[in-house]
Amino acid sequence: MKSLIQAFGASDKQADTYLRLLSLGAQPVSVMARHMGTPRSTMYLMMQELEKLHLVTHFTRDGITFVKATAAKDLGALLDAKQRSLEQVKKNLQTKLPELRHMENAFS
C-alpha cells in the first residue's frame, strides 16, 4: 500500500502517515504526531506537504486543527485531475518549445 501512496508523490514517512490517518479517521495534528512518534511541529509541516499532494485536508474545531485523509474512493479522481493537469502542461510545452529551443545554449 505504501508504494501506491508514494506514487502520488509522498515520501516514505508521508505515505506511512497518510495510511495511519486513513485508518484512524480525522485526528488533531498533535494526536497524529504522537501516533507517528514525530514532533508536533514536524507533523504540521508533513501535513502541509500531504495537503499540497491533495492527500489530506484540515479543519479547525474549537481552536484545534484536525487533519483528515482523502478517502480511498477519491484517489482515482485525484489521479484523473493530475493527468488533466499534466496534459495541459504538455500542451503548453509544445507551444513554447520553439521559444525554449531558441533560448537554449547550443553548447550545453
C-alpha positions as CSV (number, residue, x, y, z in Angstrom):
1,M,0.0,0.0,0.0
2,K,2.8,2.4,0.8
3,S,4.2,2.3,-2.7
4,L,0.8,3.2,-4.1
5,I,0.6,6.3,-1.9
6,Q,4.3,7.2,-2.8
7,A,3.2,7.2,-6.5
8,F,1.2,10.3,-5.6
9,G,4.4,12.0,-4.7
10,A,4.5,11.2,-1.0
11,S,7.8,10.3,0.8
12,D,8.1,7.1,2.7
13,K,7.2,8.8,6.0
14,Q,4.4,10.8,4.4
15,A,2.9,7.6,3.0
16,D,3.1,5.9,6.4
17,T,1.4,8.9,8.0
18,Y,-1.4,9.0,5.3
19,L,-2.1,5.3,5.8
20,R,-2.2,5.7,9.6
21,L,-4.5,8.7,9.3
22,L,-6.7,6.8,6.8
23,S,-7.2,4.1,9.4
24,L,-7.7,6.4,12.3
25,G,-10.1,8.9,10.7
26,A,-9.9,12.7,11.4
27,Q,-7.5,13.5,14.2
28,P,-5.9,16.5,15.8
29,V,-2.4,17.1,14.5
30,S,-1.0,16.6,18.0
31,V,-2.5,13.1,18.2
32,M,-1.1,12.2,14.8
33,A,2.3,13.4,16.0
34,R,2.1,11.0,19.0
35,H,1.0,8.1,16.9
36,M,3.8,8.6,14.5
37,G,6.5,9.4,17.1
38,T,7.2,12.7,15.4
39,P,7.4,16.2,16.9
40,R,4.2,18.2,16.5
41,S,6.0,21.0,14.6
42,T,7.3,18.4,12.1
43,M,3.8,16.8,11.8
44,Y,2.4,20.2,10.9
45,L,5.0,20.5,8.1
46,M,4.3,17.0,6.9
47,M,0.5,17.7,6.8
48,Q,1.2,20.8,4.8
49,E,3.1,18.7,2.3
50,L,0.4,16.0,2.2
51,E,-2.2,18.7,1.7
52,K,-0.2,20.0,-1.3
53,L,-0.5,16.5,-2.7
54,H,-4.2,16.6,-2.0
55,L,-3.9,13.5,0.2
56,V,-5.2,15.3,3.4
57,T,-7.4,18.2,4.3
58,H,-7.5,20.1,7.5
59,F,-10.2,21.8,9.5
60,T,-10.4,23.6,12.9
61,R,-12.9,22.8,15.6
62,D,-12.9,24.6,18.9
63,G,-9.4,26.0,18.1
64,I,-7.9,22.6,17.4
65,T,-6.6,21.8,14.0
66,F,-7.7,18.4,12.7
67,V,-6.5,16.5,9.7
68,K,-8.4,14.0,7.6
69,A,-7.0,11.7,4.9
70,T,-8.5,11.9,1.5
71,A,-11.0,9.0,1.2
72,A,-9.7,5.9,-0.7
73,K,-12.6,6.1,-3.0
74,D,-11.5,9.7,-4.1
75,L,-7.9,8.7,-5.0
76,G,-8.9,7.8,-8.6
77,A,-10.4,11.2,-9.1
78,L,-7.2,12.7,-7.8
79,L,-5.2,10.8,-10.4
80,D,-7.6,11.9,-13.1
81,A,-7.1,15.6,-12.1
82,K,-3.3,15.1,-12.1
83,Q,-3.5,13.6,-15.5
84,R,-5.5,16.5,-16.9
85,S,-3.1,18.9,-15.3
86,L,-0.1,17.1,-16.9
87,E,-1.8,17.1,-20.3
88,Q,-2.3,20.8,-20.0
89,V,1.4,21.3,-19.1
90,K,2.4,19.1,-22.1
91,K,0.3,21.3,-24.5
92,N,1.9,24.4,-23.0
93,L,5.3,22.9,-23.5
94,Q,4.6,22.0,-27.2
95,T,3.5,25.6,-27.7
96,K,6.6,27.1,-26.0
97,L,9.1,24.5,-27.2
98,P,10.4,26.6,-30.2
99,E,11.0,29.6,-27.9
100,L,12.7,27.4,-25.3
101,R,15.0,25.9,-28.0
102,H,15.8,29.3,-29.2
103,M,16.9,30.3,-25.7
104,E,19.0,27.1,-25.2
105,N,22.7,27.3,-25.3
106,A,23.8,25.1,-28.2
107,F,26.9,24.1,-26.2
108,S,25.1,23.0,-23.1
